[in-house]
Amino acid sequence: MAKDICFQLKGEVPNLFMLLGAEINGKANLFLAMSDNLTKEKNWNASALIREFSKEIQGGGGGQAFYATAGGTHIEGINNALAKAKSWVEQNQ
């Protein structure tokens, strides 16, 4: 479901940078999607970024330049991961 949301919004929202966090079956999950123009023009990479954000949920992940996922055990860290992503975007606009 989260993947579907990410791909739908990626096609509809210009300059999309979206990190979703969810608890699924007792585990922390992160989903990062971004517009193709951000990966090309700014050289942002969702796979590299998700590895950094997933430290907050004591996990790891990866994916493609425009979409990546991560899983971890520290559900309480989801809010920290979201805050870390927000701060990163603000610093790299």
C-alpha positions as CSV (number, residue, x, y, z in Angstrom):
1,M,0.0,0.0,0.0
2,A,2.8,2.5,0.9
3,K,4.6,1.7,-2.3
4,D,1.5,2.3,-4.3
5,I,1.0,5.7,-2.6
6,C,4.6,6.6,-3.3
7,F,4.5,5.7,-6.9
8,Q,1.2,7.5,-7.5
9,L,2.4,10.7,-5.9
10,K,5.7,10.5,-7.6
11,G,3.9,10.8,-10.9
12,E,1.6,13.6,-9.8
13,V,3.6,15.9,-7.5
14,P,6.5,17.9,-9.0
15,N,9.6,18.1,-6.8
16,L,8.3,15.3,-4.5
17,F,10.5,14.3,-1.6
18,M,8.4,12.0,0.6
19,L,9.4,9.8,3.5
20,L,6.6,7.7,5.0
21,G,7.0,5.8,8.3
22,A,4.8,3.0,9.6
23,E,4.7,0.2,12.1
24,I,3.9,-3.0,10.2
25,N,3.7,-6.3,12.0
26,G,5.6,-5.0,15.0
27,K,8.5,-3.6,12.9
28,A,9.4,0.0,11.9
29,N,9.3,0.7,8.1
30,L,10.3,3.6,6.1
31,F,9.5,4.4,2.4
32,L,11.3,7.2,0.6
33,A,10.2,8.4,-2.8
34,M,11.3,11.4,-4.8
35,S,10.7,12.9,-8.2
36,D,13.0,12.0,-11.1
37,N,14.1,15.6,-11.4
38,L,15.5,15.6,-7.9
39,T,17.6,12.6,-8.6
40,K,18.9,14.1,-11.8
41,E,19.2,17.8,-11.1
42,K,20.3,17.6,-7.5
43,N,21.9,14.2,-7.7
44,W,19.9,13.0,-4.7
45,N,19.7,9.2,-4.2
46,A,16.9,7.6,-2.2
47,S,18.9,4.4,-1.6
48,A,21.8,6.3,0.0
49,L,19.5,8.5,2.0
50,I,17.3,5.7,3.3
51,R,20.4,4.0,4.8
52,E,21.1,7.2,6.7
53,F,17.5,7.7,7.9
54,S,17.1,4.0,8.8
55,K,19.8,4.3,11.5
56,E,17.0,5.9,13.6
57,I,14.9,2.7,13.5
58,Q,18.0,0.5,14.1
59,G,17.7,-1.0,10.6
60,G,18.8,-0.8,7.1
61,G,17.5,-0.6,3.6
62,G,18.1,0.3,0.0
63,G,16.5,0.5,-3.4
64,Q,16.7,2.7,-6.4
65,A,17.7,6.3,-6.9
66,F,14.1,7.5,-6.8
67,Y,12.5,4.9,-4.4
68,A,13.9,3.0,-1.4
69,T,12.6,1.2,1.7
70,A,14.0,0.3,5.1
71,G,13.0,-1.9,8.0
72,G,14.1,-1.9,11.6
73,T,13.3,-2.9,15.1
74,H,13.1,0.5,16.8
75,I,9.5,1.7,16.2
76,E,10.0,4.7,18.5
77,G,12.6,5.9,16.1
78,I,10.2,6.6,13.2
79,N,9.6,10.2,14.3
80,N,13.3,10.8,14.6
81,A,13.8,9.4,11.0
82,L,11.1,11.8,9.7
83,A,12.7,14.7,11.5
84,K,16.1,13.8,10.2
85,A,14.7,13.7,6.6
86,K,13.0,17.1,7.1
87,S,16.2,18.6,8.3
88,W,18.2,17.1,5.5
89,V,15.9,18.5,2.9
90,E,16.0,22.0,4.5
91,Q,19.8,21.9,4.4
92,N,20.0,20.7,0.8
93,Q,17.4,22.7,-1.0
